[in-house]
Amino acid sequence: MRQTTRSRWMGSLFLAALLLGLPARAGDGLAVDEIMVQYPAGFTKVLAWDVAPFLADPELGEGVIEPLKAANHPLVGLVRTIEFFRIPPQQVAYVAHGQGPDVSSFSVIAGPGLPHLMGALQGLRAAAQAPGSPFTHFELTNIDGLPVAFVGGAFGPVAIEWAYIPTEGALWIGTEVAFQPGRPDVERLRATTQLMIDKLLGRRSAGTFSELHTAVQVRGGQIAFVRTSAPGERPQEPGEQAMAFRVEVTPEGVYGTFALRFESVAAAQAAVERLRAGTSPYLAQDLYRAELVRVQRTGRTLNVDVRADLTGLVGLLMLVMPF
């Protein structure tokens, strides 16, 4: 990995979001558990990113953002939204992206104020009405007292529908994508938007994505992830129930700390043996390779430290949250 000095952005605390209130990111890294509990039931994975240092550092931009752009990774959509809405990167506390099997994906850009976001949406309305625009419609409405913009368009072979919920301190963005002549699932997008609004308003019926204990174990870092593991997830060990990680990018390399929970002590111990033998999927994948630094088992849970490089980091993000 190339050596460089990576200064960490230490932003000021940002305003609480309307009604619910978003947690401020502590100076020592992401509080992924506080981000995660803002997602309602139905979401099973959340990826959070302290994006400002990556936007400010050309080497990080080249090594991480550009490859993610080439792969159309969900995080890149947030970078493009920051750029399109002209949100100063230093005002972005973090971005996060959540997914679930039966809900539309929903992202958040935490930090910008409501006046800026409403102005940006008016700019998007103008863009949607311009001659030759790829956007096909723009509808600004009000749901339970919150402004919501539903926007759609066709971009080459891809049709996209968005739902934007601006609040004081955050922009929530729901997305549905389909390759033409397919049609994005607009009904699911609107249903998930209502679910997100219910969560923002604190309604108990919304429930919570609740892998809290696993998420607490990976507080900190510039990138953090938590999921309830399901069949087909990558990387994954046999018998795995939940996984989370945090990533630190330093001049010496990329360091990741994983927290894994298994269905039994035997499954956890078998995973330890594969890690030590170098055969675990958490060390070797077609997109991601890492070196084991340390593994510790406590009952059914593992704490695993690995070392990689920027290429490995991009591969890991592609594995856990593919397009």
PyMOL commands that set and color helices and strands:
alter all, ss='L'
color gray80, all
select helices_A, chain A and resi 32-36+52-56+58-70+74-84+89-91+114-129+186-200+204-206+212-216+265-277+310-320
alter helices_A, ss='H'
color red, helices_A
select strands_A, chain A and resi 45-49+94-100+103-110+135-143+146-155+158-167+170-179+223-228+240-250+253-262+291-298+301-308
alter strands_A, ss='S'
color yellow, strands_A
deselect
rebuild
show_as cartoon
